[in-house]
Structure formats: structure tokens, C-alpha cells
């Protein structure tokens, strides 16, 4: 069957769906779905980030949302056959609020998966392409305001306190910048507050050898993709410069050297009272929406080391490590064997330190070359040549909900394990503890479940195999003495320096430090899916906890994750905020308690 026939079959199914939804006939709608169908909705129906798994959950969602959403004008835009025999179809649709785009898959005439996303709000579309602004009025005008004068006026209004932004973003790293760009294009007055002096400093201030492990095709920012000559793997300082330039290009109101001291929400006015220190001077701002874009995690997590008072050397967290020249010829113990632990160990080795990595639990390691070939097929130069740009790839990736990922990831694990069997044999021979997760679902599911416990190998593993980086694995730390770290098995490692690459607390701890402990506890842990695996306790959420959607505190949002996640989800956070600014009804389905 060719694509025309696939499109016709998909169009016939979509017409039945549209007719049933239009009539509010939920029972007839369910007849079009497989029993285990998953419907993932990003704002379009639920004003939430929500996956409904199975017919009862879908029926409940539709019963609650159909009357307000009034979906209509569904139309197939393309359809094709997938490798497993399903028909995958892209479609456009309308809701009472705006324009949507979706993807569904059909197996034996019934829907297996459905993705629906809100793409724009009617009457509040981004000015781009055919609707871009002219930028100038071609006439003589004694009251002319130039572009630079307008920008200076807009900045001054916020600085002088004559106007409050509708949205304040706390954190000016990649997440705050991308969300700021989305909000700018939607006409939402926004200020980004960043503790560092300049945009990009959050990257520049990391350890000297840091390079992105993900490829360039996966890491684009909205609106301004990296140019074609950009390296596959971006060095940290180059990324810092790109972010700084991006802030200027996108005309963002970006305040460096600005710390958010406190924020209090007024439930009557529905506004925040935020105290800022900008260049050491106190400011009060009253935005309506407050976004925490301080990264995917919270403050550094340090483990307790009995006897630390007697240790003569230096103990620091990996987040405070910058470069290894000061540690030449010193004995350095790195506690932790995930990405930062590996990268810092390599940096120390390059600087001439004697490095041992203490591994407390198994790590998922995948060679960069292998994952590039097997795991980034839709984010690659070949994909670009085949017409799959980054926005298309993001939608394809989003079309498979988390609930259906484990078997897909286990199949990928099996390919990786077979391809690199000799590599894993050598790594295991060093005493290194390796796994592919508790359920063999590999690196990607660890990233979503805990954001930890994995390493994309860009050189450290060979140093471990060659004995250049030592490994002490699977033994509890007992205590420190003056110049050593002692283990429960009676062994000890001499140490001049101990670097704790031991991760970070949940992002809601940042909320606790700025808003209140009570508010943070009401929101709860951020990140994770509720998989019931190590460090990701249930119940099952099906989406990342508290990220990109309404939380238990109104008018507060959490934006975090890697470049790809923040690029994609910043659109939906921006649409949710814009809708509220414009007074559009946003009935949240299954809101947090």
C-alpha cells in the first residue's frame, strides 16, 4: 500500500473520530481505539501535560474536557507505514482556543497511540514569516522612536519600577532563555533574572573540558538553529557565547547579576511580590506569573562522610570544580560514577592527577559512537537531508508516551549490548559496575526517571579499562582519616582531595529557599515518572513530575531539563502563560492537589 492509500485510510478514521467527538459520543470514540491505547495531550484538551493510558482514562478525560475544547476541522497532513506495520498519520485540528497538531498510529484500523498538541492561540499568533512585523513606518516623523530607543525605553520601565512584567523567570540559563524567547514572540512582558553576570556564564563556569555529549541536531534553540558549520559536539564556552548572542538577537530583557531573594504570592490579587538584588541593590517586582528555570535539579547534594573534620585535604562538590591544574600530582578521589564523575575524572587525569573513582551503584555506560548511530536517527544530518527538521523530530519523539517506552528501550539495549559486547567485557573486568537499568531500559529511561546514573562515553571508559583511572566499586564508605578514605571492607585510599559528584536535590528545594518550605512541600518532588525503580518512587505519573505544567501553587511554573526538552516544552509553557495573560479560559484537567 502506498502513502496515498495510507492517507486515505487515516483520513477515514480521523473523520469518524471527528464526527464522534463533535457529537460528544464518547462510547463511539472508544470503539475506534485499541484497549491499551495511550492518548498524550500537551495543553490542547487538558491545559496540562497529561497522558491517558487505556480506554477508561481516555473516556474520563473526554467527559471532562470535550465541552470546553470543542475540537473541529481535523485534517490529515501526511501518513505513512512504519516498520512495525502501523499507519502513522499527522493531522491538524482546531479547538476553542486555537490551532493544534497531532500524530496518531493505527493498527488493524484502531488507534494505538494519539498525540495532541496546542500550537497557537487564535488571535495571538506569533508574528513570523508572512505575518512578520515591518520594523519601520516609511514616513517622516518628528516623534520617531528608533529600534534602540524603543528597546531602551522597554528596559527602563522595568528597571525604574514604572511597570511590572507579567512574567518573571528566575534563572537565565538555557531554560530561562528559551522560555523567554517563546514569551517574547507571544508578546508577554517578561524579565529573566540570573545570578551570574552574563548570559551563558552558567556554561562558562563549569569545568574546563566540558563538551555537550548530545549532537548538534538534538540541541537547537527555538527560532535560531545552530548554523550548518557548527560542530557536532558543542564546547561549553562556545555554548556560553551562543546563549549570550541569542539573548541579544531575540531582544530579551535579561538581568545579569540579579538574585531572587524571596517571593510571596497574594491569593487575592493573584500576583507575586518578589524581592530582587540587582547589582547589590534591592528591588521589588510584582509579576503575575513566576517561573523557576534554575535547571532540572536543585541545590548540590553532599553525602555525609564521617571523620571529615579530621581530613587534612580538600572536600568539594562537583558543581564547584572548574579545572584540574591545581591538582597535578595529587591523589584525587571522585565519589560518583555518572556523567560529571566521569568527565571530571578525565579532566583531572589530563591535568596529571592520580584519580580513583568511587562507584556506589551501577552506571549505565553507552559509547557515544554507538548511541549516535542507534539512538539519534531522527536527530542527525541524514534526518535533515530526509526533510526531518528539529521541530518534526521533536513531535515524532513526543508521539510515543513514556508508558510505551520500556519495550522500545529494551530492544535498543539489546542492540547496544550485542554491538559493544567486547567493550562491556573489558569494562567489567576492571571491577566497574555496569547495568542498563533495573529493567534493561537503558540510558534514556534513567534520564527521565532520575536524571542520574548514566554516562555517554566520550573517553573516560578507555582510561578506566587501561587502568589510568582507578575504580573502587560496590563498597560502602566507612570514614575519613587525615589523609585517606576508608571503606567497609577494611581497605583505604590515600587522598589529598575528595570531589563529591553526588548529584543534586530536587528542584522544589529552590522553591523552598525562595518562596517557602510549605509551598515546596505542597508542590513535591520534581522530575521522575513514578516508575517504582531506584530513586523514582511511585505512584506512576506518566509524565515528568511537576514540569512544564500547572503545579500545586497557582501562577508558578517549573522549567528544566536538557536543551532538547526545554526547546520543545518551552512552547507549551509559553502558551499556557499567554492564555492566562489574555484571559482565555484554561480549565486544567486533573490539576495537582
N, C-alpha and C positions, 0 to 999 in steps of 0.2 A: 504494500500500500504506500503510495507516495504522499508527500506533505499536503497536497490539495485535499486528498481523501481524509487525512488525519484532521485537517482543519474543519472539514465538513462534519465529521463525527463529533469533534469537540464543540462546534457551533450548535449542533442539535442538542447536545447535552446541556450546554450553557443556556439555551433558550428555555428548556424545561426548568432549569434551576431558577432563572429569572422570573418565569411565569409563576412558579410556586411561591417564591419569596414575595413577589408582588401581591399575591392573594393572601399572604400570611399563612400559607398552608405548610406547616412545619412537618407534619407526617409525610406528606408527599415529597417534601425536600429530603427527608431522611431515607426514603426509598431510593434516592439517587446516589447514596453513599455506601461504601463498604462498612461493615460492622466496626472495624478498627480505624475508621477514617480520623485523621487529625486535621483540624482547621486552625491555622495560625493567623491571628489578626493583629496587625500593627496599626492601631488607632482608628481604622476605618469604621468598624462596627462597635468596638468596645471602648473607645477612647482610653485604651490601655495597651499594654504589650502582653498578649494572652494567647495561650494555645489550649484549645478544647480537644480532648482526646476521647474519641468514641462518640457514638450517636447520642447517648443521654446528655453528655456535656454540651454537645453542639445544640441539641434541642433547647436546653436551658438557656444558653446564650442567645439564641434566636428569639426565644419567647420574651427575653428581657430587652432586646435591642432593635428588633425589626421596625417597630412603630416609629421610633425616633430616627432610624437610619434611612428608611425608605430607599433601598438600593434600586437602581434602574439603569437602563441603557447599557447593558452588558454587551460587549462585542469582542470576539476573538481577534487577536492581532497576529498571532503565529502559533503553529502547532507542529510537533514532530514526534517521532518514535524514539524512545530511549533504549539503552542497551538491554534493559530487562523486559522490554516488550510493552511498556506502558506508553500511553499518549500523554505528552506534556504540552499544555497549552497556556499561552499568555493571553490575558484579556484586560480590557479597560472597563470601568464602570463608574457610575455616579452615586453619590449619597446626598443626603440633605445638606451636608456641609461642603462637599467638594468633589474632586476627581480622584478616582482610585485606580490602582493597577494590581493585578493578581496573577497567580500561576496555580493551575491545578493539574493533577495527574489522574488519568483514567485507566483502570484495569478491568477488562471484561465489562466495559460500559458503565462502571460505577467509580465514584471518586475515592481515591486512596489518600491524597493529601490536597489541602487547599491553603493558599496564602492570599490574604487580602491586605492591602496597604493603602493608606490615605496619602496621596501625593501632593495635593494642593487644596487650598480653601477658596471657594468661589468668591470672587471679588477681591481677593487678597493674594493673587498670584505673584510670584517673583517676576520682576521686570528683567527679562533676558531675551536674547535672540530677537525675534520680530517686535517684541514689546520693550526693548531696552530704552532707557532714557536718552534724550538727545544730548544732554550735558551742557547745552548753551541755548540761549534765545538770540537769534540773529537779528538784533536791532540795537541801535544806540540807546543807552540807558544811563543817566547820570547817577542812578541809585544801584548800579550794577554791583553784585556781590560775586566775586570770583570763587573758584573752587576752593582755593586755600583759605580765603576769608570765611567761607561757609564752614569749613572744617574747624577753623579756629573758634568760631562762634559756638558750634556744637560742643566742642570740648570745654569751652569756658562755662557754659551753662551748668554742667555737672560739677566742675571744679569750684565754682563760686556758690554753688548751692541754690541757684535760681530755679533749677529743675531737678527732679529725681528721675533716674532711669526706671523704666518699667521692670527691667530685669537686671539683677546684679549677679555676675558669675564670680565665684570665689575660686581662684586657680587659673592661671594663664598658661598652662602647658598645652599640649596638643588638643586635649578635650575641650578646654575652655575656649581656645582659639577657633576650633571647628564649629562649635555651637554658636560662638559669637558671630561667625561668618554667616551661618544659616539665619540667625535672628536679624542680622543687618539686612540681608536680602529680603526679609519679610517686613522690614520697617518697624522692628521692635527696638525702641531705645534701650541700649544695653551698655553697661560698663563691665569690663573684665579687670579684676583686681588680682595682682600677682606679687608675691613677696620678693621674688628676685628682681633685679634691676631691669633686665631686658627680656623681651620675648625670646624664647629659645634657650635661656640660661638653665632651665631645668634639664636640658640635654647637655649643654656645655659643661655643667658642674659634675657630671658623672665621671667615672674612671676613664682614663685617657684612651684606652684601647676599645671602648665600646663601639660596636657597629650593629646596626639593625640585623637581626637574624632572618627576618621576613624579607621577601624580594620586593622590589620597587613596584611591581604591578599590584601588589596587595596593600600598599601603604600610601596611595594617593590621598591628598586632601580634597575637600569639595571645591568645585568651580575651577581650581587651578591645579591640574595634574602635573606631576614631575615631567620635565621635558624628555624627549626621546634619548638624549645622550646621558641621562642621569645613571649613575652606577646601579647595578643590581642590588647591592647591599650598601646602605647609606651610613657613612661615619657620623658619629654623634655631633661633632661640631658643624658638619655640613647640614645636618638636620636642624641644628640650632639656628644657623644663618637662614635657612629656608623659612622657618617659622617666623623669624623676625621680619623677613621680607614680605611674607604672606600677610602679616598684620597690617603693614603699610598698604599693600596692594588692595586688600579688602576694606580699607578705611575703618578699621576697628578702633573703638575707644578703649585703649589698653593702658592701664595704670600700673607701671612697674613700681618697685619699692613700696608696695602698699600691702599692709597686713590687715586682715579682718580680725578684730579683737572680740566682738560679741555681736549677737543678733537676737532680737526678741520679736516675736510675732504678735500683732494686735488682732485678735479674732473679730473685733468689731469693724475696724477699718480695712481689714484684710491686707495690711501692709506690714512690712518688717521695719524695725528700727535697728540699723546696722552701724556699729562704731568701727571706723577705719583709722589706721595710722598711715598717712601718706607722706613719705619723706619725713617721718617723725612727727608730723602734725596731725592732731586729732580732727576727724571729720565725722559728721553724722549724715547718713543717707537713708531714705525711706523708699526702697523699691517694693513692688508688689510681689514679684517672683524672685526667689533666691535659689541659685544653682550651686551645688558643691561639685566642682570639677577638679578635685585635688588628686586625681589618679584613681586607679581601681582599688587602691588599698588605703589604709590609714597610717598611723604612726609606726615607726620601726618596732619590731618585736625582738626583745632581748631575752635569752634564756638565762635562768639563774645558774651561776657557776659557784658552788661552794668553795670557799677559800680564796675568792677573788681579791680580798683585801691583802692577802699575803703575796699575790703575784707581782713580781717586780717589773714586768713588761707592760705593754700597751694592750688594752682591750677596746675594740671599736665595732660598730655595726657596719655592714657593707655599704649602707647608704651614705656613710661618712668617708668612705675610701675614695681616693681620687687617682693616685698613681703609685707605682711601686719603687721608685728610685730611692726613697728613704729607707727601704727595707733590704737593700743589697747585702748579701752575705748573712742575713739574719734568718733564723728559724721561724717560719710563719705557719700557724695552724689556722686553716679556714674551716669553720664549723658550718656545714651545709653544702649540699651537693646538687643544687638546682642551677638555673641559668647563671645567676650572679656569682655563686660559688665557683663554678667552672671558669667564668670569664675572669674573675679576679685572680684565681689561681694561675691562669695563663699569663696575666699581666705581671704578677709577681715573679713568675719563672723567667719571663723576658727581662725583668729588671735584675735578675741574678740572686733572687732569694731562694732559700730551701723551703719548699712548700709541701705540706701534707694536708689533705682534705679529709675532714671527719664526716663520714656519711652516717646519718642516724636512721634513715629509712630508704627503701629502694627508689631509684630515679629512673624515669623513662628517658632514654637517650636515643635520638634518631639522627643519623648523619644528614647534614644539610643537603648534600647532593641527592640523597635518596628521597627526601621529602619534596625537594624541588621537582623531581621527576614524577613522583607518585601522588603527591598531596596538593600541588598547586596548579593543577591542569587548567582551571578556568582563570587563574591569575598568572599569566605567562605571556611571553611575546607571541607564542603560537596562537594563544587565545585571541590576542589583539588582532593578529593577522586574519583570524577567522571571524572577525566582527564582534567579538565579545569584549566590550569595554568594561571599565571597573564597575559602573552602575549596574550593568547587566549581570556581571558576575556576582555582585552583592545580592541581587534578587534571587539568582539561582541558588546561592548558598543559603539564603533565608527560607527557601521553599521547603526544605527538609527540616521539620521541627526536631527539637532535642530528643523527644521521646523515641524517634525512629533512627537516631544516630548510632546507637551502640552496635547493631549488626554491621552497619556500613564501616564503622571504625575498626571492628574486629577483623573484617575482611582485609582492610588496609594493613592492619598489624601483621596478618599472616604473610602478606606480600613482602613487607619490610623484613620480617624475621627470616624468611627464606632467602631474600636477596643478600642480606648482610650477615648471614649465619657465622661466617668466619670472624667478622668484626666483633660480634657479641661473644663468641667463644674466647677471644683474646681479652676482651674487657672483663669477662667473668673470672678469668684466670688470675687477675690482679687482686681479687677479693672484692671488687666493686659490685654492689648490689643493684641489679638491673631488673626492671619489670616493665610491662606495658599497661600498668594499672591493675587494680584488683580483678577486673573483669575483661582484661585484654583489649580495652577500648582505646588505649594509647594516649598520645600527647594531647590531641585536641580535647578529649573529654576531661583530662586532668586540668587543662587550661580553664575550661568552663566550670568545673566542679570546685576547684580550689585555687586556681591561678598559680600553682606551685608544683614542685616535684618532677620537673622535666628539664631537659637541656637539648637544644638543637645543636649538634656537634659541629663546631667550626674550628676544631684544632685541639681542644683540651683532651679529648679521649685518646688520641695517639700519644700524648705526653704521659698519660696515665698508663697506657699499655707498655710504653718504653721505660717506665719506672722513674720518669723525670718529675712527676707529681705523685707523691705518696698517697696511699689510701688507708684509712683506718675506718672500717665499716662494721656496723651492726653491734657495737659495744657501747653501753651507756657510759657517759662521762661521770666520774666519781667526784673529783675535786681538782682544784688548782693548788700548786705549791709555788715557791718563789720563782722557779724557772721552768715549770713543767705542767702539763695537763695529764691527769691520772684517770685511768679507766677502770671499770668494774671488774675486768678480767685480770687486774693486777699489773698491767703494762702501763707505760708512761711515754709521753712525747715531750722532748725538750722544746721550749717555745720562748721566743723573745716577744712575739706579737700574736694575738688571737683576734681573728676577724670573724664576727658572727654574721654569717649570711643566712639568717634565721627567719627571714620573711617580715611580714607586716601585719598589724592588726586590721580588723575590718574598717572599711571607710566610714562607718557610722560613728567611730570614735572621734573623727574630726568634727562631726556634728555635735558630739558631746562636749568637746572643748570650746566650741563657739556658741552654740545655742543652749543646750542643757543636757545633763545626763538623762533626765526623764524623757525628753524628746528623742534622743538617740535610742534609748531602750524601747520606746514605743515603735520606732521605725524598725529596729532589729538589724540583724546581720545583713551585710551587702555582699553580693556575688554568690556564686554557687547555685545549684539546681535542686538541691534536696534529694540527691541520688542515693543517700544512705551509705555511701562509701566513706573511706577515711577522710576526716575533716570536712565532710559535706553532709551533715546530718539531715534526715528527713524532717518533715514530710516533703513529698515531691512537689516542686513548683512548676516545672516545665519551661520556665524562663528564668533568666538571671534575677536573683532576689533584689528587689528594690531599685533596679537600674532602669533608667530611661522612661520612667512611668510615675504616676501618682504614688506617693508613699503615705504613711500614717499621719504625717504632718502636712496640712494643705499648704500650697504655694511653695513647696520645697521639692527640689529635684536633685538626682544624683547622676552624674555623667562621668563615666570612666571606662577603662579598657584599652586595648591596643589601638593602633591607628585605624585599622580596618573597621573594628566595631564602632569606634567613635565617629568615623566618617559616615557610616550607614545610619546609626541610630540618632545622630545629631539632627537629622531631618525630622524625625518623629517627635523628638523633644521640642524642637522649634515650632512645629505645627501645633502641638498641644499648648504651648505658651502663647503663641499668636492667637489661637482661637479664644483663649481666656481674655486676652487683651481686647479683642474685638467684641466681647460679649456673646460669642457663639455658645449655644448650649453644648456642654460636654459631659453628658451623663456617663460616668465611669462604671463599666460592668465589672463586678467582683472587685470593688475597691478594697484596699487594705484596711484592716480593723484599727 
